[in-house]
Amino acid sequence: MKKIRILTFTPVWRRPQVFEICLKGLKRLQEYKPETFAVRPFFIVSEPAAAEQVERYGFDFIYWENKPLGLKKNMGLRYAMNSFDFDYLMEVGSDDLIANSLLDVLNPYFTQETPQITPQSVWFIDVVTGKAAFWTTSVVLGAGRCISRAALELFSPAYELWEPLINRGMDSHSWRNLQKKGIGNILVPLRSRVYNLDLKSEVNINSLDVFLPAYHSVRKILSHFPEAEDVMRLINQNKSIV
């Protein structure tokens, strides 16, 4: 059986404590079922401190200015396409955790060479307030979205998947650009189970209030991730400061 090569793709800006948890999660994902998946994390960083964090894990990265974000992501994509061999690019925010089991859920779509695969829902935890939320999309979301290399090659040689000058709406802009190339999107229903998690903080484009409140305990949501105690430690630390 063919091993699926996955390049995780993460632009980074600020939130070093949250990013450290993300790095731990990606290291865990990298070690999951190596006979089936070959996960290679890749980062586009804009600060020396973030580069030092990435280097401690031995992951690949490049430097690029943080704004405009569209240009930053395009330059990261261009570098990735010219530097790495992979079957799928998986978008993972620098504040995201991806459960190992999500790879198993997506694997049938990988083996069918589906051009674009999007988890239909995502969970959120605010590390400042300790509140949780949940969101289901009818379009696209970035936490775990996978795009095949074949689909990305349609943007060669510049690889401008995102509008270069934008700083918001990254997922929807790239989704529309893929549509223009004839690439559809498969939404994968996760049936309210926890496969992906976005850790919100005071440095975010969208606040937690944009999404539906989740009537689950934070610990129950975190029980799906080995990094749970790191998240709880950060929440308790922030609460003590507030």
Buried (B, 14 or more C-beta within 10 A) or exposed (E): EEEBBBBBBBBBBBBEBBBBBBBBBBBBBBEBBEEBBBBBBBBBBBBEEBBEBBEEBEBBBBBBEBEBBBBBBBBBBBBBBEEBEBBBBBBBBBBBBBBBBBBBBBBEBBEEEBBBBBBBBBBBBBBBBBBBBBBBBEEBBBBBBBBBBEBBEBBEEEBBBBBBEBBEBBBBBBBEBBEEEEBEBBBBEBEEEBBBBBBBBEEBEEEBEEBEEBEBEBEEBBEBBBBBEBBBEBBEEBEEEE
